[in-house]
Amino acid sequence: MIRHKTHQLERHSRMLRGMVRDDDNLPDWINKKVVLASDYLNSAAQYMANRVSSGDYNVERRTRTKKRHSKKSRTKHGKTGKRSRR
């Protein structure tokens, strides 16, 4: 769940950052929501960083591997296997 939620946070943060400028006159409640969300996220990140650095929580680094197509599924003429006419 937390990985999904942090992905949503990243996506929404980028979206919001792309819509506003520093000199925009936004309603006060929007500024408060963003500051509160930032504070909550910072608190959670600091808590986890402290647990990891103290050895209380073991973080296993995982790397994603890209799926590769087998050689059989590839053709030398592109995706369809048909030679394009020139």
Secondary structure, DSSP 4 states (H G I P E B T S, - for coil): -HHHHHHHHHHHHHHHHHH--TT----HHHHHHHHHHHHHHHHHHHHHHHHHHTTSS-------------GGG--TT-SS-PPPP-
